């Protein structure tokens, strides 16, 4: 993982010109790279470029920015990101997992946006779960 590569990726998300955005994507992603969206998978430069165009439509005058340092393990990196308005206010925060191909380019992106996980499934064995927090006594 290289910082210049991530700069190109974030630059592609900031780019509104489709032709220039395609050039940036080709510089940081493998041809069959995938971004796993909330309800759709975007594969390849054209689909990812369309996803970014949709981002600009859904979040006008906003940009995707880096919001933390990195945790790296082998060819996977995890980092925080945010969608910010031009005045710097934050619209949404999230974390992303990125997988890098052998050639060093990004091959898979899995973003997670401000989602809390649901409670444990009903009937889950207690010995395989986090114990409940102890009750703190209250003053009478």
Secondary structure per residue as TSV (DSSP state, phi and psi in degrees):
chain	resnum	aa	ss	phi	psi
A	1	X	-	360.0	130.2
A	2	X	-	-122.3	144.5
A	3	X	H	-62.2	-41.2
A	4	X	H	-58.5	-34.5
A	5	X	H	-65.2	-42.5
A	6	X	H	-68.2	-33.5
A	7	X	H	-60.0	-41.0
A	8	X	H	-64.6	-43.6
A	9	X	H	-59.5	-50.9
A	10	X	H	-65.7	-33.5
A	11	X	H	-63.2	-37.8
A	12	X	H	-63.0	-38.6
A	13	X	H	-68.8	-24.2
A	14	X	H	-86.0	-17.7
A	15	X	-	-79.2	125.2
A	16	X	-	-93.6	-21.6
A	17	X	-	-79.2	118.5
A	18	X	H	-61.0	-39.5
A	19	X	H	-66.2	-47.1
A	20	X	H	-65.3	-38.8
A	21	X	H	-61.4	-40.8
A	22	X	H	-61.3	-39.5
A	23	X	H	-63.6	-42.7
A	24	X	H	-64.8	-43.2
A	25	X	H	-61.0	-41.7
A	26	X	H	-63.7	-25.5
A	27	X	H	-80.7	-16.2
A	28	X	H	-126.2	-15.2
A	29	X	E	-115.8	151.6
A	30	X	E	-72.0	157.6
A	31	X	E	-57.3	-31.2
A	32	X	E	-105.8	24.8
A	33	X	E	-59.3	153.1
A	34	X	E	-132.1	139.7
A	35	X	E	-112.4	121.8
A	36	X	E	-88.4	107.8
A	37	X	-	-85.0	-179.1
A	38	X	S	-58.1	-42.5
A	39	X	S	-136.1	14.1
A	40	X	-	-154.5	149.9
A	41	X	E	-107.8	129.2
A	42	X	E	-106.6	117.9
A	43	X	E	-120.8	130.1
A	44	X	H	90.0	162.4
A	45	X	H	-58.6	-44.9
A	46	X	H	-64.5	-47.3
A	47	X	H	-65.8	-40.2
A	48	X	H	-68.3	-37.9
A	49	X	H	-62.2	-40.9
A	50	X	H	-64.7	-38.2
A	51	X	H	-60.0	-43.3
A	52	X	H	-66.4	-39.0
A	53	X	H	-59.9	-39.8
A	54	X	H	-64.5	-37.6
A	55	X	H	-57.6	-46.7
A	56	X	H	-63.9	-34.7
A	57	X	H	-69.9	-39.6
A	58	X	H	-78.5	-28.8
A	59	X	S	-129.9	66.6
A	60	X	T	-60.3	143.0
A	61	X	T	59.5	29.7
A	62	X	E	-122.1	163.0
A	63	X	E	-140.9	154.6
A	64	X	E	-88.3	129.0
A	65	X	E	-132.5	158.9
A	66	X	E	-76.4	136.6
A	67	X	E	-125.5	7.4
A	68	X	E	-161.2	177.1
A	69	X	E	-79.9	-163.9
A	70	X	E	-121.2	145.2
A	71	X	E	-113.9	121.0
A	72	X	E	-120.6	136.2
A	73	X	E	-140.9	118.0
A	74	X	T	50.2	-116.5
A	75	X	T	-104.9	21.5
A	76	X	E	-117.4	137.9
A	77	X	E	-128.8	142.5
A	78	X	E	-122.3	134.9
A	79	X	E	-154.8	161.4
A	80	X	E	-89.0	148.7
A	81	X	E	-143.7	168.7
A	82	X	E	-151.0	158.2
A	83	X	E	-105.3	121.4
A	84	X	E	-123.1	147.4
A	85	X	E	-78.7	170.3
A	86	X	T	-61.7	-27.8
A	87	X	T	-82.2	0.6
A	88	X	S	92.0	-6.2
A	89	X	-	-71.7	146.3
A	90	X	E	-91.6	127.7
A	91	X	E	-87.9	-42.8
A	92	X	E	-155.3	151.1
A	93	X	E	-121.5	153.5
A	94	X	E	-162.0	-175.5
A	95	X	E	-129.9	149.7
A	96	X	E	-128.8	140.2
A	97	X	E	-106.6	131.4
A	98	X	E	-124.2	137.5
A	99	X	E	-110.3	137.9
A	100	X	E	-109.6	139.1
A	101	X	-	-78.7	172.5
A	102	X	T	-58.2	-32.4
A	103	X	T	-80.6	1.5
A	104	X	S	94.0	-12.1
A	105	X	S	-83.3	162.9
A	106	X	E	-73.8	133.4
A	107	X	E	-117.9	-18.8
A	108	X	E	-152.6	137.8
A	109	X	E	-128.7	127.2
A	110	X	E	-125.3	98.8
A	111	X	E	-89.2	146.2
A	112	X	E	-126.5	120.4
A	113	X	E	-111.3	116.0
A	114	X	S	30.6	49.7
A	115	X	-	-110.5	129.2
A	116	X	-	-93.5	149.3
A	117	X	-	-80.8	149.8
A	118	X	-	-70.9	166.2
A	119	X	-	-65.7	166.6
A	120	X	-	-56.3	149.0
A	121	X	-	-63.0	145.8
A	122	X	T	-57.9	138.3
A	123	X	T	83.3	2.9
A	124	X	-	-64.3	133.9
A	125	X	-	-60.4	130.3
A	126	X	G	-59.1	-35.7
A	127	X	G	-71.8	-8.1
A	128	X	G	-111.1	20.6
A	129	X	S	-129.7	161.7
A	130	X	-	-68.3	132.5
A	131	X	-	-65.5	151.1
A	132	X	-	-63.7	151.6
A	133	X	-	-64.9	141.0
A	134	X	-	-66.7	147.6
A	135	X	-	-77.8	133.3
A	136	X	-	-90.2	126.1
A	137	X	-	-65.7	145.1
A	138	X	-	-104.1	149.6
A	139	X	-	-70.6	138.2
A	140	X	-	-88.1	360.0
